[in-house]
């Protein structure tokens, strides 16, 4: 039993995610090394007796989570949150919470989500730019099938999104020679290269 307990503690301490164990009032009892790094403290003693809410940003959880809630059965919950570390730095984290049956023990697992959140924000800005672009833009899969077309392309082709999505991109163009040129462009794109040229598009109004 002692050996199993030691192995368990070692696994938790070596975990990449920050792991904190608290009592029912969210007072921190133990923390692994990743938690010390995430919260910017030197030793576990720096967290002893501190409450997890000391690091929480008010209204910073999505969905909202009341650390004082006591479920009547074991359960897990997951939220996105923003915490303030001991040095004042703000960090976005994905939080998983496991509450045990007696309600007296909770295990919090926190994963630094800052890079992911920044990437998602950048993707949202890129998506908005594509939607508003005056140039016709489409996204293809590796076979050249249309996955997405922006409003400018839909207007140019005189098709709806439903009519265009899932069609081969070659169907937009006027002749076999153009289709072969486009196939070559797709091959170039697969290898990480760009292609620039002039193509004639066939609209829905044309036979």
N, C-alpha and C positions, 0 to 999 in steps of 0.2 A: 504493500500500500504506500509506504514511504517512498519507494522507488518510483511508483507511478505518479505520485504527487510531484516529485522532483522533476520528472520528465515533462509533466504538464506545465510546470512553472517555467522550465527552460524554453519550451515551445512558445509560450506566450511572450516571454521576454525577448525572444529572437524574432517575433512577428514583425512584418513590415508595417502593418497598421498600428496606430496608437491604440493601446488597450488600457482602459481604466476600470477599476472595480470600485463601486460606491455603495454606501448604505442607503436606506430608504429615503433619506433626506438629501441624497446626492452629495454627501461628504465623501471626498476621495480617500479610499483606504489603501489601494495599491495602484501602481502604474508601471508599464513596461518601458524599456529604453526608448522605443519609438515615440511614446507619449511624452517623455522628457524632452526629446528633440523638438517635437511639434509645438509644445507649450513653452519652449525656450527657457527651461529650467535646468540646473546642473545635476541635482540629485532628487531622489524620491522624497527626501526630507523636506524639500522646498514645496512639495504639494501636500504634505501631511496635514490633515485637518482642514484643508481648503475645500470649498464647495465648487462643484462643477459649474454652477451658475455664475461664479466669479469670472469665468472666461467667456460666458455666453453674451452675445449682442442682443439686446431687447428686440423682439419682433424679427429676429434674424433667422428663424427656422421656417422651412417650407416642406411639408405642412407644419403649422404651429404645433409645438409640443410642450406640454406642461410637465416639468421634471418632477412635480409633486404628485402626479396621478399614480394611483395604485391599482393595477389590474388585478382581477380575481383569479387569474390563471397564468401559467408561463406564456410569454409571448415575445415576439420580436417586432420591432418597428424600425423604419428607416426614414431619415429626413435629410434635407440639405440645410446646412447652417453656416453661420459666420461666427468665428470666435476671435477674441482678443487675447493674444499670447502675453506671457509675463513681461516681455519687452515692449508691449504696445502694438506689435504688428497684427494686422488683420489677415486672417486666413479663412478661405472657404473650405468646408469639409463636408464629406458624406458621412453621416453618423448612423450606425446600427446600434440598437439597444436591445438587450436581452434581460427581461425581468423574470426572476425565479418565483416559484409557487408561493413562498411565504411572503413575498413582497419586500423582504429585508435586504436583498442583494441584487445589484444591477451590474451588468458588464456593458460598458460603452466601447465601441470600436470606431475610431475616427480615421478617415483617410483624407489626406490633403488633396483637395479638389481644385486648387487655385488655377493650375495650368489648364485643367479640363474646362473650368468655367470661362477662362480667357479665350480658349479655342472655340467654345460654343458661342460666345459673344461675337467673335470674329466671323464665324460662320453666319450668324444672324445678319450682321452688317453686309456680308458678301451676298447673301440671299436677297436682301432688300435692294442692293445695287443692281443685281441681275434683273430683278422684277422691274425696276425703273429704267433700265438701260434702253436707249433708242436703237441699239443694234440687236438684231435677231440672234438669240443664243439658245442652244439646246444641249442637253446632257445625254450622252449615249452610253450603253453598256459595251462590253468588249466585242460584241457581235455587230455593233452599229445600230442596235435598236434604240429608239428614242425613249428615254426615261422621263425627261422633263423638257418643256419648251417655255420660254418666257413670253409675256404678252406681245412683244414686238414680233416674234416669229409667228405666233398664232395669227396676228393681224396680216402679216405678209403672206402666209399660206392660206388665209381665209378658212381656217379650220378651228374647231374647238379643241380644248386640251384632251377631252375624251377621244376625239377622232384621231388625234395625232399620237397620243401616248401608246407605245407598244408597236408602232409601225417601224419598218426599217427606214433609216434616214435616206436611203437611195430613192424611196418612193416620192420624195420631195423634188427630185431633180428630173430634168427634161429628157435626157437620152442616155444610152448605154455608155457613151464615151465619158460623160460627166460622172456617171456612177462609178466607172473604173478609177477616175481621178480621185473621187471621194474615198473609195476603198483604200487607195494608196495613202491618202491623208490620215485615215484611221490607223493604218499600220504605223505611220510615223508617230502618231500620238501615243500608241502603245509602247514605243521605245523611248518616250519622254521628249520627243522633238515636236516642234510646232510646224504647222503648214499654213501657208497663205496663198490664196489664189482667187479666181473669179469663177462663179458658178451661176447657172440660170435655174431659178426655182420654178416649179410648176405649182400654180395655185389651184384651189378646189374648184374655181370657176372654169378652169381650162379642161378640155376633153382629155 
